[in-house]
């Protein structure tokens, strides 16, 4: 059970581009995605569900594709009751894209500061998608996640 974020361009083949959207895996389906495979996520982790205070861990991550099971992202991070934020710049060609996020527990996804996926509640593993038209160029992607208890997927 991973968080998978897929961006799909109409009539294009699957390309692993972002390695998101928790799961967290962030994948993009498109030849339109450029520079994404070589760009890291800026990751921050907190020992609370609210992303508040000072992060206990900040690091670069190649993928946003996490299935920690009942474990922890790092010995500095709680096994349960933790949150994370991933940010990155994504360069794409203009077109229609589908973003899909798979998570356990809560997750929110923003594209250029617009909330496109909102599942900010305790839950079992599930997926949500958003279809949006994107102009060509650099765009900001932000994913927020929290783990309440049990398995952790982002």
MITIMI-746919 format. One line per field, with one value per residue (C-alpha): residue number from 1; y, z, x; residue in one letter. Coordinates in Angstrom, 2 decimals. Example, Ala and Ser with C-alpha at 12.3 -4.5 7.8 and 13.67 -1.06 7.14 Angstrom:
2
k	[1, 2]
yy	[-4.50, -1.06]
zz	[7.80, 7.14]
xx	[12.30, 13.67]
r	[a, s]
END
This chain:
154
k	[1, 2, 3, 4, 5, 6, 7, 8, 9, 10, 11, 12, 13, 14, 15, 16, 17, 18, 19, 20, 21, 22, 23, 24, 25, 26, 27, 28, 29, 30, 31, 32, 33, 34, 35, 36, 37, 38, 39, 40, 41, 42, 43, 44, 45, 46, 47, 48, 49, 50, 51, 52, 53, 54, 55, 56, 57, 58, 59, 60, 61, 62, 63, 64, 65, 66, 67, 68, 69, 70, 71, 72, 73, 74, 75, 76, 77, 78, 79, 80, 81, 82, 83, 84, 85, 86, 87, 88, 89, 90, 91, 92, 93, 94, 95, 96, 97, 98, 99, 100, 101, 102, 103, 104, 105, 106, 107, 108, 109, 110, 111, 112, 113, 114, 115, 116, 117, 118, 119, 120, 121, 122, 123, 124, 125, 126, 127, 128, 129, 130, 131, 132, 133, 134, 135, 136, 137, 138, 139, 140, 141, 142, 143, 144, 145, 146, 147, 148, 149, 150, 151, 152, 153, 154]
yy	[0.00, 3.08, 6.65, 6.94, 10.13, 9.71, 12.48, 11.29, 13.16, 12.08, 9.36, 9.26, 6.47, 6.06, 7.71, 7.59, 11.25, 12.40, 9.44, 11.20, 11.56, 9.64, 6.32, 7.77, 7.33, 10.03, 8.93, 10.89, 9.41, 11.60, 12.35, 15.95, 15.74, 16.95, 17.20, 15.44, 12.17, 13.97, 16.30, 15.49, 16.09, 18.38, 16.30, 17.42, 15.19, 16.15, 14.08, 15.24, 14.99, 18.74, 19.62, 22.09, 23.20, 22.39, 19.32, 16.49, 15.48, 17.30, 15.57, 15.19, 12.14, 10.77, 9.17, 9.89, 6.24, 5.10, 2.03, 1.98, -0.69, -0.37, 1.09, 4.58, 6.74, 7.22, 6.57, 10.29, 10.05, 8.49, 5.20, 6.68, 10.23, 11.82, 14.08, 14.96, 17.56, 17.08, 19.94, 20.18, 22.02, 20.11, 21.12, 19.94, 20.56, 22.01, 19.47, 17.63, 15.62, 13.21, 13.29, 10.23, 9.93, 6.73, 7.12, 5.69, 7.98, 11.62, 13.44, 16.74, 17.64, 21.17, 22.15, 25.78, 26.48, 25.13, 22.20, 19.44, 16.39, 16.61, 13.49, 14.93, 12.33, 8.99, 6.24, 2.88, 2.75, 4.49, 6.56, 9.84, 11.52, 15.01, 15.94, 19.40, 21.33, 22.52, 25.26, 24.61, 25.42, 25.10, 24.39, 23.93, 20.63, 20.15, 17.01, 16.90, 13.67, 12.44, 9.02, 8.40, 4.75, 1.31, 1.04, 4.13, 4.66, 7.89]
zz	[0.00, -1.23, -1.79, -5.46, -7.26, -10.97, -13.47, -16.76, -20.02, -22.59, -24.93, -23.42, -21.86, -18.14, -16.97, -13.42, -12.80, -9.32, -7.15, -4.85, -3.72, -0.30, -0.10, -0.88, -4.24, -6.72, -10.30, -13.44, -16.66, -19.39, -21.74, -20.92, -17.54, -17.71, -15.09, -12.52, -12.27, -11.24, -8.73, -5.05, -2.64, 0.30, 3.21, 6.77, 9.60, 12.89, 15.97, 15.92, 13.51, 12.91, 11.23, 14.05, 15.77, 14.61, 12.39, 14.04, 10.65, 7.37, 4.37, 0.59, -0.71, -4.24, -4.04, -2.44, -2.24, 1.35, 2.98, 6.51, 7.66, 11.44, 11.46, 11.36, 8.65, 10.85, 14.44, 15.13, 14.06, 16.13, 14.94, 15.22, 15.62, 13.14, 10.12, 7.05, 4.31, 0.91, -1.54, -4.98, -8.27, -11.24, -14.87, -17.27, -20.74, -21.05, -20.89, -18.81, -15.93, -13.36, -9.89, -7.74, -4.09, -2.04, 1.71, 5.19, 7.16, 6.04, 3.03, 1.17, -2.19, -3.53, -7.08, -7.30, -3.87, -4.97, -2.91, -5.43, -3.12, 0.42, 2.58, 5.97, 8.29, 9.88, 7.34, 5.95, 2.75, -0.03, -3.17, -4.47, -7.84, -9.31, -13.00, -13.81, -16.83, -16.37, -18.29, -19.47, -17.16, -13.54, -10.92, -7.16, -5.69, -1.96, -0.17, 3.52, 5.41, 8.90, 10.53, 13.36, 14.14, 12.64, 9.16, 7.59, 3.82, 2.04]
xx	[0.00, 1.86, 0.92, 1.07, 0.69, 0.43, 0.30, -1.08, -0.99, -3.58, -2.27, 1.20, 3.23, 4.02, 7.21, 8.44, 8.96, 8.49, 8.59, 5.47, 3.03, 3.62, 2.84, 3.61, 4.72, 4.50, 4.55, 3.83, 2.51, 3.75, 6.53, 5.64, 7.33, 10.90, 13.61, 11.41, 13.30, 16.49, 14.86, 14.65, 11.82, 12.52, 11.18, 10.40, 9.08, 7.39, 6.58, 2.95, 0.01, -0.24, 3.09, 3.64, 6.81, 10.31, 10.76, 12.72, 14.14, 14.76, 16.29, 16.27, 14.41, 14.54, 11.11, 7.82, 6.89, 6.77, 5.27, 6.64, 4.16, 4.02, 7.54, 8.98, 10.59, 13.67, 14.75, 14.20, 10.54, 7.73, 6.25, 2.75, 1.45, 3.88, 3.49, 5.53, 5.71, 7.35, 7.93, 9.49, 9.45, 8.08, 8.66, 5.96, 4.58, 1.09, -1.70, -4.26, -2.84, -4.25, -2.74, -3.47, -2.51, -2.65, -2.37, -2.93, -3.88, -4.30, -2.88, -3.27, -1.73, -1.26, -0.32, 0.84, -0.72, -4.12, -5.41, -6.18, -6.46, -7.81, -8.05, -7.10, -8.66, -7.78, -8.30, -7.34, -5.29, -7.19, -6.57, -7.97, -7.39, -7.64, -7.63, -6.28, -5.05, -1.46, 0.35, 3.91, 6.80, 7.84, 5.19, 5.27, 4.10, 3.47, 2.31, 1.38, 0.79, 0.04, 0.12, -2.34, -1.56, -1.14, 0.34, 1.91, 1.68, 2.52]
r	[x, x, x, x, x, x, x, x, x, x, x, x, x, x, x, x, x, x, x, x, x, x, x, x, x, x, x, x, x, x, x, x, x, x, x, x, x, x, x, x, x, x, x, x, x, x, x, x, x, x, x, x, x, x, x, x, x, x, x, x, x, x, x, x, x, x, x, x, x, x, x, x, x, x, x, x, x, x, x, x, x, x, x, x, x, x, x, x, x, x, x, x, x, x, x, x, x, x, x, x, x, x, x, x, x, x, x, x, x, x, x, x, x, x, x, x, x, x, x, x, x, x, x, x, x, x, x, x, x, x, x, x, x, x, x, x, x, x, x, x, x, x, x, x, x, x, x, x, x, x, x, x, x, x]
END
